[in-house]
Amino acid sequence: MQRKKVMLRVIPASQAKNNFGDMIRRVYEDDEIQVVERDGLPVVGIVTMSDLEKLYPEKLKELPEVAASAKRQRAAKQLREFLSQAGTTEYSEAEVEADVLKAVQEVRHGRRKKKQA
């Protein structure tokens, strides 16, 4: 099994404050671990939900909405990775969303038929 390469970035608290959105994007999209330091000392680390889930699985069970969010985040990441490897055909966000909604409706409709039979 190949381990993923973990990126670690140390930033001063003032930079974290001024660029919080970018910092969150880096954690979420790029799987970077952000270490925030104050006065030259590391004080907090910001990790992805899936990493937090690995570190504190029991704590996340206490908050089911957080666990569900972590699952959605993993699914979204897997979809982005798949789409990046799937080819160079470009689709608009509206086209992709319409296809996804159609697939969800088909699955739901199929399940209803099975339950009724």
Secondary structure, 3 states (H helix, E strand, C coil): CCCCCCEEEEEEHHHHHHCHHHHHHHHHHHCEEEEEEECCEEEEEECCHHHHHHHCHHHHHCCHHHHHHHHHHHHHHHHHHHHHHHCCCCCCHHHHHHHHHHHHHHHHHHHHHHHHC
